[in-house]
Amino acid sequence: MITRPVLSKAMSGTADPPLLPLPDRVAELLSERARFAATHASWADERAGTDDLLVGLADKIWKNKRVPDLEDLVVARPAEATGRPAWEEFIALDEVLSGIGEAADERLAFQASFPIHG
């Protein structure tokens, strides 16, 4: 007899006992983090916080896509906080982004090797 793991039962809605609602604080934390799904592409919005900019930058650099306007916004935050010139902050950031971006083709090929349908 094959038994299904509890997770698959929970996902299919047949879990016994029934799934309980998340505690309020857990739901609040999840919704705070879930906002990035909506804001990571809205980095040009002046209300975008540093976290939103960094998530947007991470999304782009994961694919080795450089977006100068976004990078300028990201660089402006530490330059303002430290008083260092923006070009110095950019040089430090550029080194990190280049290192991450170099592996993008391999990373994306690996990710693409997994089917998204059935």
Residue frames as a rotation matrix with the C-alpha (Angstrom) as fourth column:
MET 1
0.580 0.814 0.000 0.00
0.814 -0.580 0.000 0.00
0.000 0.000 -1.000 0.00
ILE 2
-0.471 -0.705 0.530 1.34
0.695 -0.667 -0.268 3.45
0.543 0.242 0.804 -0.95
THR 3
0.311 0.538 -0.783 0.78
0.880 -0.474 0.023 6.22
-0.359 -0.696 -0.621 1.55
ARG 4
0.358 -0.128 0.925 0.69
0.535 -0.784 -0.315 9.84
0.766 0.607 -0.212 0.53
PRO 5
-0.687 -0.641 -0.341 2.76
0.663 -0.363 -0.655 12.30
0.296 -0.676 0.675 2.52
VAL 6
-0.046 0.684 -0.728 0.87
0.841 -0.366 -0.398 14.66
-0.538 -0.631 -0.559 4.80
LEU 7
-0.610 -0.233 -0.757 1.92
-0.066 -0.938 0.341 17.64
-0.789 0.258 0.557 2.70
SER 8
-0.961 0.271 -0.048 0.18
-0.031 0.068 0.997 16.31
0.274 0.960 -0.057 -0.38
LYS 9
-0.278 0.899 -0.339 -2.96
0.936 0.332 0.115 15.71
0.216 -0.285 -0.934 1.69
ALA 10
-0.154 0.176 -0.972 -2.81
0.540 -0.809 -0.232 19.25
-0.827 -0.561 0.029 2.99
MET 11
-0.850 -0.232 -0.473 -2.36
-0.229 -0.645 0.729 20.60
-0.474 0.728 0.495 -0.54
SER 12
-0.823 0.566 -0.049 -5.32
0.206 0.378 0.903 18.63
0.529 0.733 -0.428 -1.82
GLY 13
-0.392 0.690 0.609 -7.56
-0.783 -0.597 0.173 19.79
0.483 -0.409 0.774 1.03
THR 14
0.476 0.590 -0.652 -8.00
-0.193 0.794 0.577 16.28
0.858 -0.149 0.492 2.44
ALA 15
-0.629 -0.776 0.053 -5.83
-0.191 0.089 -0.978 16.77
0.754 -0.625 -0.204 5.52
ASP 16
0.607 0.760 -0.235 -7.17
0.055 0.254 0.966 15.26
0.793 -0.599 0.112 8.71
PRO 17
0.065 0.837 -0.543 -7.50
0.757 -0.395 -0.520 17.15
-0.650 -0.377 -0.660 11.02
PRO 18
0.703 0.253 0.664 -8.46
0.668 -0.556 -0.495 20.17
0.244 0.791 -0.560 8.93
LEU 19
-0.410 -0.882 0.232 -5.87
0.769 -0.471 -0.432 22.90
0.491 0.001 0.871 8.53
LEU 20
0.335 0.482 -0.810 -6.29
0.860 -0.507 0.053 25.67
-0.385 -0.714 -0.584 11.05
PRO 21
0.881 -0.030 0.473 -5.99
0.220 -0.858 -0.464 29.38
0.420 0.512 -0.749 10.22
LEU 22
-0.137 -0.990 -0.031 -2.54
0.648 -0.066 -0.758 30.87
0.749 -0.124 0.651 10.67
PRO 23
0.114 0.102 -0.988 -1.99
0.903 -0.426 0.060 32.83
-0.415 -0.899 -0.141 13.87
ASP 24
0.921 0.384 -0.068 -2.43
0.329 -0.859 -0.394 36.56
-0.210 0.340 -0.917 13.24
ARG 25
0.443 -0.814 -0.375 1.27
-0.461 -0.566 0.683 37.41
-0.768 -0.130 -0.627 13.60
VAL 26
-0.400 -0.560 0.725 2.32
0.335 0.648 0.685 34.68
-0.853 0.517 -0.071 11.15
ALA 27
0.325 0.608 0.725 -0.27
0.922 -0.032 -0.386 35.88
-0.212 0.794 -0.571 8.63
GLU 28
0.918 -0.021 -0.395 0.95
-0.019 -1.000 0.009 39.46
-0.395 -0.001 -0.919 9.12
LEU 29
-0.007 -0.999 -0.041 4.58
-0.306 -0.036 0.951 38.46
-0.952 0.019 -0.306 8.52
LEU 30
-0.317 -0.066 0.946 3.65
0.715 0.639 0.284 36.53
-0.624 0.766 -0.155 5.40
SER 31
0.684 0.629 0.370 1.68
0.719 -0.493 -0.490 39.44
-0.127 0.601 -0.789 3.99
GLU 32
0.653 -0.543 -0.528 4.60
-0.307 -0.827 0.471 41.80
-0.693 -0.146 -0.706 4.67
ARG 33
-0.411 -0.868 0.279 6.92
-0.116 0.353 0.928 39.52
-0.904 0.349 -0.246 2.69
ALA 34
-0.084 0.470 0.879 4.34
0.845 0.501 -0.187 38.79
-0.528 0.727 -0.439 0.01
ARG 35
0.705 0.358 -0.612 4.19
0.074 -0.896 -0.438 42.47
-0.706 0.263 -0.658 -0.86
PHE 36
-0.280 -0.907 -0.315 7.47
-0.366 -0.203 0.908 41.99
-0.888 0.370 -0.275 -2.73
ALA 37
-0.414 0.209 0.886 5.62
0.732 0.656 0.187 39.98
-0.542 0.726 -0.424 -5.34
ALA 38
0.627 0.725 0.283 3.78
0.766 -0.510 -0.391 43.19
-0.139 0.462 -0.876 -6.20
THR 39
0.883 -0.209 -0.421 6.47
-0.115 -0.964 0.239 45.82
-0.456 -0.163 -0.875 -5.51
HIS 40
0.091 -0.962 0.257 9.61
0.368 0.272 0.889 44.27
-0.925 0.014 0.379 -6.97
ALA 41
-0.267 -0.144 0.953 8.70
0.964 -0.048 0.263 45.56
0.008 0.988 0.151 -10.41
SER 42
0.706 0.594 0.386 7.54
0.565 -0.801 0.200 48.96
0.428 0.077 -0.901 -9.10
TRP 43
0.050 -0.794 -0.605 10.94
0.972 -0.101 0.213 50.22
-0.230 -0.599 0.767 -8.10
ALA 44
-0.627 -0.271 0.730 10.44
0.541 -0.826 0.158 53.55
0.560 0.494 0.665 -9.92
ASP 45
0.512 0.851 0.113 7.64
0.415 -0.361 0.835 54.42
0.752 -0.381 -0.538 -7.48
GLU 46
-0.170 -0.636 0.753 8.97
-0.354 -0.673 -0.649 57.03
0.920 -0.377 -0.111 -5.07
ARG 47
0.502 0.423 0.755 7.33
-0.852 0.090 0.516 55.15
0.151 -0.902 0.405 -2.18
ALA 48
0.712 -0.286 -0.641 9.54
0.106 0.947 -0.303 52.11
0.694 0.148 0.705 -2.83
GLY 49
0.833 -0.422 0.358 11.64
-0.468 -0.194 0.862 51.37
-0.294 -0.886 -0.359 0.22
THR 50
-0.130 -0.980 -0.152 15.17
-0.980 0.104 0.172 50.06
-0.153 0.172 -0.973 0.29
ASP 51
-0.394 0.041 0.918 13.89
-0.184 0.975 -0.122 46.50
-0.901 -0.217 -0.377 0.71
ASP 52
0.669 0.719 0.190 11.70
0.090 0.175 -0.980 46.87
-0.738 0.673 0.052 -2.38
LEU 53
0.619 -0.516 -0.592 14.63
-0.784 -0.449 -0.428 48.20
-0.045 0.729 -0.683 -4.40
LEU 54
-0.416 -0.850 0.323 16.89
-0.829 0.500 0.249 45.36
-0.374 -0.164 -0.913 -3.29
VAL 55
-0.070 0.463 0.884 14.30
0.102 0.884 -0.455 42.71
-0.992 0.059 -0.109 -4.16
GLY 56
0.893 0.388 -0.227 13.84
-0.143 -0.235 -0.962 44.32
-0.427 0.891 -0.154 -7.59
LEU 57
0.249 -0.898 -0.363 17.60
-0.968 -0.238 -0.076 44.41
-0.018 0.370 -0.929 -8.09
ALA 58
-0.472 -0.396 0.787 17.95
-0.486 0.862 0.143 40.78
-0.736 -0.315 -0.600 -7.02
ASP 59
0.447 0.729 0.519 15.22
0.144 0.514 -0.846 39.79
-0.883 0.452 0.125 -9.48
LYS 60
0.886 -0.130 -0.444 17.05
-0.457 -0.407 -0.791 41.52
-0.078 0.904 -0.421 -12.32
ILE 61
0.013 -0.998 -0.064 20.59
-1.000 -0.014 0.014 40.41
-0.015 0.064 -0.998 -11.52
TRP 62
0.032 0.099 0.995 19.46
-0.300 0.950 -0.085 36.78
-0.953 -0.295 0.060 -11.05
LYS 63
0.724 0.309 0.617 18.91
0.487 0.406 -0.774 36.89
-0.490 0.860 0.143 -14.83
ASN 64
-0.338 -0.941 -0.022 22.01
0.752 -0.284 0.594 39.06
-0.565 0.184 0.804 -15.41
LYS 65
0.256 0.467 0.847 19.88
0.803 -0.591 0.083 42.00
0.539 0.658 -0.526 -16.49
ARG 66
-0.632 -0.532 -0.563 21.46
0.739 -0.633 -0.232 45.31
-0.233 -0.563 0.793 -15.62
VAL 67
0.401 0.795 0.455 19.07
0.800 -0.546 0.249 48.23
0.446 0.264 -0.855 -15.13
PRO 68
-0.558 -0.793 0.244 21.06
0.580 -0.583 -0.568 51.44
0.593 -0.175 0.786 -14.63
ASP 69
-0.166 0.550 0.818 18.12
-0.420 -0.790 0.446 53.46
0.892 -0.270 0.362 -13.27
LEU 70
0.841 0.469 -0.267 17.41
-0.017 0.518 0.855 50.81
0.540 -0.715 0.444 -10.64
GLU 71
0.211 -0.852 -0.478 21.08
0.896 0.364 -0.253 50.48
0.390 -0.375 0.841 -9.73
ASP 72
-0.547 -0.374 0.749 21.29
0.158 -0.925 -0.346 54.27
0.822 -0.071 0.565 -9.33
LEU 73
0.364 0.765 0.531 18.36
-0.512 -0.312 0.800 54.20
0.778 -0.563 0.278 -6.91
VAL 74
0.829 -0.099 -0.550 19.95
0.420 0.760 0.496 51.37
0.369 -0.643 0.672 -4.92
VAL 75
-0.155 -0.988 -0.019 23.34
0.838 -0.121 -0.532 53.11
0.523 -0.099 0.846 -4.80
ALA 76
-0.178 0.128 0.976 21.78
-0.130 -0.986 0.105 56.38
0.975 -0.108 0.192 -3.65
ARG 77
0.813 0.581 -0.046 20.59
-0.048 0.145 0.988 54.83
0.580 -0.801 0.146 -0.36
PRO 78
0.563 -0.640 -0.523 23.97
0.821 0.357 0.446 53.85
-0.099 -0.681 0.726 1.12
ALA 79
-0.360 -0.700 0.616 25.64
0.725 -0.626 -0.287 56.94
0.587 0.344 0.733 -0.40
GLU 80
0.168 0.532 0.830 23.15
-0.197 -0.807 0.557 59.12
0.966 -0.257 -0.030 1.42
ALA 81
0.944 0.265 -0.194 23.50
0.100 0.331 0.938 57.17
0.313 -0.906 0.286 4.66
THR 82
0.471 -0.840 -0.269 27.32
0.853 0.354 0.384 57.06
-0.227 -0.410 0.883 4.67
GLY 83
0.710 -0.204 -0.674 28.14
-0.174 -0.978 0.113 60.33
-0.682 0.037 -0.730 2.95
ARG 84
-0.366 -0.834 0.412 30.38
0.261 0.333 0.906 58.47
-0.893 0.439 0.096 0.50
PRO 85
-0.467 0.176 -0.867 30.21
-0.791 -0.522 0.320 59.48
-0.396 0.835 0.383 -3.16
ALA 86
0.568 0.802 0.187 27.68
-0.585 0.553 -0.594 57.49
-0.579 0.228 0.783 -5.18
TRP 87
0.509 -0.412 -0.755 30.38
-0.683 0.340 -0.646 56.34
0.523 0.845 -0.109 -7.60
GLU 88
-0.618 -0.740 0.266 32.26
-0.745 0.444 -0.497 54.61
0.250 -0.506 -0.826 -4.74
GLU 89
-0.191 0.646 0.739 29.10
-0.558 0.548 -0.623 52.82
-0.807 -0.532 0.256 -3.67
PHE 90
0.724 0.493 -0.483 28.48
-0.659 0.289 -0.694 51.86
-0.202 0.821 0.534 -7.29
ILE 91
-0.074 -0.836 -0.544 31.94
-0.818 0.363 -0.446 50.35
0.570 0.412 -0.711 -7.71
ALA 92
-0.775 -0.183 0.605 31.36
-0.568 0.621 -0.540 48.13
-0.278 -0.762 -0.585 -4.66
LEU 93
0.160 0.928 0.336 27.88
-0.465 0.371 -0.804 47.14
-0.871 -0.028 0.491 -5.85
ASP 94
0.527 0.026 -0.850 29.00
-0.848 0.084 -0.523 46.54
0.057 0.996 0.066 -9.43
GLU 95
-0.565 -0.807 -0.171 31.58
-0.769 0.590 -0.246 44.02
0.299 -0.008 -0.954 -8.28
VAL 96
-0.637 0.409 0.654 28.95
-0.289 0.659 -0.694 42.04
-0.715 -0.631 -0.301 -6.38
LEU 97
0.417 0.886 -0.201 26.37
-0.502 0.040 -0.864 42.24
-0.758 0.461 0.461 -9.18
SER 98
0.175 -0.437 -0.882 28.89
-0.953 0.149 -0.263 41.17
0.246 0.887 -0.391 -11.81
GLY 99
-0.823 -0.530 0.203 29.83
-0.568 0.774 -0.279 38.12
-0.010 -0.345 -0.939 -9.74
ILE 100
-0.310 0.803 0.509 26.20
-0.159 0.484 -0.861 37.08
-0.937 -0.348 -0.022 -9.33
GLY 101
0.500 0.590 -0.635 25.33
-0.654 -0.223 -0.723 37.78
-0.568 0.776 0.274 -12.96
GLU 102
-0.371 -0.762 -0.531 28.18
-0.928 0.288 0.235 35.67
-0.027 0.580 -0.814 -14.33
ALA 103
-0.950 -0.006 0.311 26.43
-0.061 0.984 -0.166 32.48
-0.306 -0.177 -0.936 -13.27
ALA 104
-0.248 0.949 -0.195 23.01
-0.681 -0.314 -0.662 33.50
-0.689 -0.031 0.724 -14.64
ASP 105
-0.075 0.237 -0.969 23.07
-0.934 0.325 0.152 31.38
0.351 0.916 0.197 -17.81
GLU 106
-0.780 -0.272 -0.563 23.88
-0.102 0.944 -0.314 28.21
0.617 -0.188 -0.764 -15.89
ARG 107
-0.879 0.475 0.043 21.35
-0.048 0.002 -0.999 29.04
-0.475 -0.880 0.021 -13.17
LEU 108
-0.135 0.875 -0.465 18.57
-0.845 -0.347 -0.408 29.79
-0.518 0.338 0.786 -15.66
ALA 109
-0.282 -0.017 -0.959 19.32
-0.725 0.658 0.202 26.66
0.628 0.753 -0.198 -17.70
PHE 110
-0.965 -0.067 -0.254 19.07
0.113 0.766 -0.633 24.55
0.237 -0.640 -0.731 -14.55
GLN 111
-0.620 0.781 -0.076 15.82
-0.271 -0.304 -0.914 26.24
-0.736 -0.546 0.400 -13.59
ALA 112
-0.061 0.593 -0.803 14.42
-0.985 -0.165 -0.047 25.75
-0.160 0.788 0.594 -17.10
SER 113
-0.747 -0.302 -0.592 15.20
-0.458 0.880 0.129 22.03
0.482 0.367 -0.796 -16.97
PHE 114
-0.854 0.521 0.005 12.25
0.306 0.509 -0.805 21.51
-0.422 -0.685 -0.594 -14.64
PRO 115
-0.602 0.685 0.410 8.85
0.469 -0.113 0.876 21.44
0.646 0.720 -0.253 -16.35
ILE 116
-0.931 0.310 0.192 6.24
-0.357 -0.675 -0.646 23.82
-0.071 -0.670 0.739 -15.02
HIS 117
0.086 0.985 -0.151 3.29
-0.994 0.095 0.056 21.76
0.069 0.145 0.987 -16.23
GLY 118
0.791 0.555 0.256 2.25
-0.589 0.805 0.075 18.26
-0.164 -0.210 0.964 -15.29
